[in-house]
Amino acid sequence: MLTLPHPRAHERDFVLRPWLTADPHAELPGRGRVDELLDALDAGHELGGGAA
C-alpha cells in the first residue's frame, strides 16, 4: 500500500527541500509548515542528530 504523504516525509531533506522550492507555503498535514520542518531538520543536523 502506498501512503501519501510518506509517514516520515518530515524527516527527509530530499523530500522537504524540493517541496519547499515548488510551494513556499506548503504544509504537511499533521506536522506543520514545510519551511519550519526543514529548519528543524537542519538544526538537528547541526547538533549531530536528525535523519537524512
Secondary structure per residue as TSV (DSSP state, phi and psi in degrees):
chain	resnum	aa	ss	phi	psi
A	1	M	-	360.0	138.2
A	2	L	-	-99.8	128.1
A	3	T	-	-113.2	123.7
A	4	L	S	-121.7	134.9
A	5	P	S	-68.1	160.5
A	6	H	-	-55.5	139.5
A	7	P	T	-57.7	-24.7
A	8	R	T	-114.6	24.6
A	9	A	G	-56.2	-34.6
A	10	H	G	-66.2	-11.9
A	11	E	G	-101.3	1.3
A	12	R	-	-113.9	107.0
A	13	D	H	-56.2	-42.3
A	14	F	H	-69.1	-10.9
A	15	V	H	-95.1	-48.1
A	16	L	H	-69.2	-42.5
A	17	R	H	-62.8	-50.8
A	18	P	H	-67.6	-31.6
A	19	W	H	-61.7	-44.8
A	20	L	H	-63.7	-38.7
A	21	T	H	-63.1	-41.9
A	22	A	H	-72.3	-33.9
A	23	D	-	-146.5	94.5
A	24	P	T	-62.4	-12.4
A	25	H	T	-110.1	15.5
A	26	A	-	-65.0	148.4
A	27	E	E	-130.0	140.5
A	28	L	E	-95.5	115.4
A	29	P	T	-52.1	128.7
A	30	G	T	82.3	-5.8
A	31	R	T	-122.8	-33.8
A	32	G	E	121.0	-166.4
A	33	R	E	-69.9	139.3
A	34	V	H	-63.3	-39.2
A	35	D	H	-62.3	-39.3
A	36	E	H	-70.7	-37.6
A	37	L	H	-63.2	-41.8
A	38	L	H	-66.5	-40.8
A	39	D	H	-59.5	-43.8
A	40	A	H	-64.8	-39.8
A	41	L	H	-65.5	-43.5
A	42	D	H	-62.1	-40.5
A	43	A	H	-64.1	-38.5
A	44	G	H	-63.8	-37.9
A	45	H	H	-66.6	-37.7
A	46	E	H	-64.2	-28.9
A	47	L	T	-89.2	-1.3
A	48	G	T	90.9	6.2
A	49	G	-	-113.4	-161.0
A	50	G	S	85.4	167.5
A	51	A	-	-114.5	148.7
A	52	A	-	-86.7	360.0
